[in-house]
Structures are given as C-alpha cells and as structure tokens.
Amino acid sequence: MLKKIWLSPPHMGGNEEAYVKEAFETNWIAPLGPNVQQFEKSIEDFVGNNAHAACLSSGTGAIHLGLELLGVSKGDEVICQSFTFSASANPITYLGASPIFVDSEEDTWNISPILLEEAIKDRMAHGKKPKAIVAVHLYGMPYKVDEVHAIARNYDIPVIEDSAEALGSSYRGFNCGSFGDIGVLSFNGNKIITTSGGGALLCKDQTTKEKAVFLATQARDNAPHYQHSHIGYNYRMSNVLAGIGRGQMEVLKDRVAARRHNFQYYKEHLSTLPDITFINEPEGSYSNRWLTCILTPSFEVRENLRTALDKKNIESRPLWKPMHLQPVFEKNVSFVNGISEDLFERGLCLPSGSSLEIDDLDRICGIIKNELK
Ligand SMILES: *Cc1c(COP(=O)(O)O)cnc(C)c1O
C-alpha cells in the first residue's frame, strides 16, 4: 500500500507535550488555567492591531457567541458569504435568525462587495435591515477588506470576520482576525495550527472579551451561590488543549511558510498544464495558503483527478459546496452570480499539509500530469 497523503494533517512542533505535561503536573485539568492565559496572550501578540482573544472549544462556538454579542436574536436576518464551510452559517440558526447568502467575486473567491450592497438594500426595502455580516477569508485568502468594511460602516452593520482558515494571513500589513467587530479563529485538526479541537473569539476591547468568557462559562452572576440572569454556554477551552496551542503558536510562522511553499511548488509544476489554473494574491493581500486549490476545465476533469489521486491513497477534496446550494438552506434568500457554483464544480483542494515532503509533492504532481496527458 502506498503511503497515505492526507489533505491537511496535524503537524506538531515539539513543545506541545511539555505544556500539556505542565497542565498535568500542576493539576490544571479544567477549562481555565495558565495554558489558556498564555495561549490567549500569544494569539493577541501575533494578531496585533489591539486584538483581545478568548479561547473557546471551537470556531463554531466563537461564531455563535460573536453573533450573540452583536445582539442577533430570533427573527433577525444575518448576511453570510455563501461560498464557505457550513460552520460559518449554522450558528446564525442556533439563535433563531436566518442566514441570507451572498455569492463571491472572482479575485479572492470571497463575498462580492457589489452583491453585498445589493443584498443590504434589498433586505432594507423589505423592512429587514441585516443584523450582522459574516465574511470569510476562505482557504486563507483575505476577502476584500476595504470594500466590505466600507459598506458595513456605511450601513452601520457589524461584521463577524470568519478567519478560521486564515491565521497568519494579512491584508495591507494587518493580520486577519483583527478586522471584524468580532474575529474568529479555529484550531480544528485540519487547520493551519491545531489544538485537536478549539477556537478563539477576537474582539477590540477587554469588556467584550470578558462578556464572551462570561457567556462561555455558563453566564454565572457574581454571587457566592450559582445565580444566572442570562442563558450561558459551556464553550471555554480546556487548559490541557491550550497547552497544545501554546506549542503550536511557536511554529506558526514556519507552518505558514511551508504551506506557501506547497502552493509555489504546485504552481511551478502544474501551471505549465493549460488546463490548470491557480488563484493569485491580489495587491496588498498575503495568504497563508491553508489549502492549495486548483481550477480544472470541468466537473468531469475535477472528478477524474480526485479519483485518480484517491486510487493512489492521496486525499484531495472538491472546493466547498456553496451554502445556497445546500439542501438545508435551499429556501433561504440568496444573492447569486454563478461564481461560487462554478468554483465548486471545477475546483479541487490538493494535499496542503505543512509536513508534506518534496517527494510527496512530486508524486501528487506526477499523477495529475499523467491524468491530463
Ligand atoms: C473550520 C471552520 C469553521 C469552524 O471551526 P471549528 O473550530 O471546526 O468549529 C468555521 N468557518 C470556517 C470557514 C472553517 O473552515
């Protein structure tokens, strides 16, 4: 059997176990403790731009709490990028609100500023001003930050910046995660760094961070007994897992460099094929290249490549299926232009782990070249 090549496996740096061991030795086996505090500090130092971080049990939980902090509630509408993973949209429904889906533009594959404004105007004409906007830096490529935030400011609508795939990416020198009223990171097993499972909510001030932590730890009022004036959640990160996060933050820069190297390698070896194209970084954008994506001429070619790789024990994956095409969201209002649907049909994510070796990359490129011959 040929060696399995995964799409995006975990890649430990070396110090993670020491921090986990520290948690055991000090008996901080709880959803709080020194590892959580240190992990939060290292995230804040890395992201910069005055970001405050609250570590949570998942990125999905961070989006849920973020929406709640922005006042989203039953009957509200929230605009959401359609071309994304379902976790960007699901939490909107947890609060009894409805996602309104907006399609992508070609330069970054993220939310189209033109359609976004059209959607806001349309919903306002229906007497439903959107309560928030969920914009996503998909595959690590920053969305059109200036345009999207100018529109949001103009209509006074807060933005949740879903940066789950974009830790280490930046736009005009500022790090992704620091642009939204609320930013979201994920440390799931396949992300650029991982705590096996976990996430973080980023915000602009300490008060909002404290509110997030309050809601994430069962919303307990300040009293000697257990008293509650709010509905709370159990969303805080475990101090054991935060130990993994501390170790991973020490190698984040290397992980970004390795993923960007994967992209360069694929581009160099595959863009000579007339049938394969890549997405470039627009001026001012720096992508962590979480996953390298290629576009093929058709659904058939995409599937041929995917199955040819699969036969050789190599995992690849179609691009995200847009939310407006998902059975669970098919009745939702959406503003579409065909772009995300086309990307889904023709696009494939190639193995992109930071631990890939040149031999692996070479093997993958060889199979693709052979298939397209
Ligand atoms: C992974 C991911 C999430 C969810 O993060 P989890 O930590 O897995 O809950 C949200 N949005 C996007 C775009 C993601 O890729």
The ligand as an SDF file (V2000), in Angstrom:
LIG
                    3D

 15 15  0  0  0  0  0  0  0  0999 V2000
  -13.1810   25.2040   10.3890 C   0  0  0  0  0  0  0  0  0  0  0  0
  -14.0800   26.3440   10.0700 C   0  0  0  0  0  0  0  0  0  0  0  0
  -15.0100   26.8490   10.9960 C   0  0  0  0  0  0  0  0  0  0  0  0
  -15.3420   26.1590   12.2700 C   0  0  0  0  0  0  0  0  0  0  0  0
  -14.3410   25.9580   13.1510 O   0  0  0  0  0  0  0  0  0  0  0  0
  -14.3950   24.7050   14.1670 P   0  0  0  0  0  0  0  0  0  0  0  0
  -13.2800   25.0090   15.1050 O   0  0  0  0  0  0  0  0  0  0  0  0
  -14.1910   23.4700   13.3690 O   0  0  0  0  0  0  0  0  0  0  0  0
  -15.7280   24.7320   14.8510 O   0  0  0  0  0  0  0  0  0  0  0  0
  -15.7310   27.9740   10.6590 C   0  0  0  0  0  0  0  0  0  0  0  0
  -15.5800   28.5780    9.4700 N   0  0  0  0  0  0  0  0  0  0  0  0
  -14.7290   28.1190    8.5420 C   0  0  0  0  0  0  0  0  0  0  0  0
  -14.6020   28.8500    7.2560 C   0  0  0  0  0  0  0  0  0  0  0  0
  -13.9630   26.9790    8.7990 C   0  0  0  0  0  0  0  0  0  0  0  0
  -13.1430   26.4970    7.8530 O   0  0  0  0  0  0  0  0  0  0  0  0
  1  2  1  0
  2  3  1  0
  2 14  2  0
  3  4  1  0
  3 10  2  0
  4  5  1  0
  5  6  1  0
  6  7  2  0
  6  8  1  0
  6  9  1  0
 10 11  1  0
 11 12  2  0
 12 13  1  0
 12 14  1  0
 14 15  1  0
M  END
$$$$
